[in-house]
Amino acid sequence: MNSNKLFIILPGFTMNHHGMKNLIEMFKEYIPRTRSIILKPPLRNITIYKNKKYRSWFDYYTDYYDKEDCINNEHLIQSRKRIHKRIQDELKSTNINNA
């Protein structure tokens, strides 16, 4: 597809890429000539959930409902770097507008 727009979809905590496919179809329908990619969060042991493995951009140390959770900041930085690298790679390899 010859597109000049890109949506990068980042699934949330415990979500996988399969649940995002309807979103991509919606983008295709309403915003033609748009390419979409889904970045899968890594499978991690999540401290607050007895170290069970879930898809997550970072480890959660707390599970607050009324304030910000405590998280593994190093995981957050790693995820941010991964996302930024993918954006840069996409800009280099396609005709994406970076404005």
C-alpha positions in Angstrom: 0.0 0.0 0.0 1.3 3.4 -0.9 0.4 5.5 2.2 1.9 8.5 3.8 0.3 8.1 7.2 1.0 5.5 9.9 -0.8 4.6 13.1 1.3 2.7 15.6 -1.0 0.9 18.1 0.3 0.1 21.5 -1.9 -2.4 23.3 -2.5 -1.8 27.0 -1.8 -4.0 30.0 -2.7 -7.7 29.4 -3.9 -6.9 25.8 -2.5 -8.7 22.8 -2.3 -7.7 19.2 -5.2 -10.0 18.2 -7.7 -7.7 20.0 -6.5 -4.7 18.0 -7.3 -6.0 14.5 -10.8 -4.5 14.5 -9.2 -1.1 15.2 -7.0 -1.5 12.2 -10.0 -2.4 10.0 -11.7 0.8 11.3 -8.7 2.9 10.4 -8.7 1.4 6.8 -12.4 2.2 6.4 -12.4 5.8 7.8 -8.9 6.9 7.0 -7.9 5.4 3.6 -4.2 5.1 2.6 -3.2 4.7 6.2 -0.9 1.9 7.3 -1.2 0.5 10.8 1.2 -1.6 12.9 0.8 -3.1 16.3 3.7 -3.3 18.7 3.3 -6.2 21.1 4.2 -5.5 24.7 6.8 -7.9 26.1 5.6 -10.8 28.2 6.7 -9.9 31.8 6.4 -11.2 35.3 4.1 -8.7 37.1 5.0 -8.3 40.7 1.6 -7.2 42.0 0.0 -10.3 40.4 2.3 -12.8 42.1 4.8 -12.7 39.3 2.4 -14.2 36.7 3.3 -13.4 33.1 1.3 -10.8 31.3 1.8 -8.6 28.2 2.9 -5.3 29.7 5.2 -2.4 28.8 6.5 -2.4 32.4 6.2 -4.3 35.7 3.6 -3.1 38.1 4.5 -3.0 41.8 1.1 -1.6 43.0 -2.5 -1.9 41.9 -4.1 1.4 42.9 -7.4 2.5 41.6 -7.4 6.0 42.9 -3.8 7.1 42.3 -0.8 6.5 40.1 0.7 3.0 40.3 4.3 2.3 41.2 6.1 0.7 38.2 9.5 -0.5 37.1 11.0 2.7 35.6 13.7 0.8 33.8 11.1 -1.3 31.9 9.3 2.0 31.0 12.6 3.4 29.6 13.3 0.2 27.7 9.8 0.3 26.2 10.1 3.9 25.3 13.4 3.3 23.5 11.8 0.4 21.6 8.9 2.5 20.5 11.1 5.4 19.5 13.3 3.1 17.5 10.4 1.6 15.6 9.1 5.1 14.8 12.6 6.0 13.5 12.8 2.8 11.5 9.4 3.4 9.9 10.4 7.0 9.0 13.6 5.8 7.3 12.0 3.0 5.3 8.7 4.6 4.1 7.3 7.8 2.8 5.7 8.8 6.1 5.1 12.4 6.9 6.9 13.2 10.1 5.3 16.6 10.6 
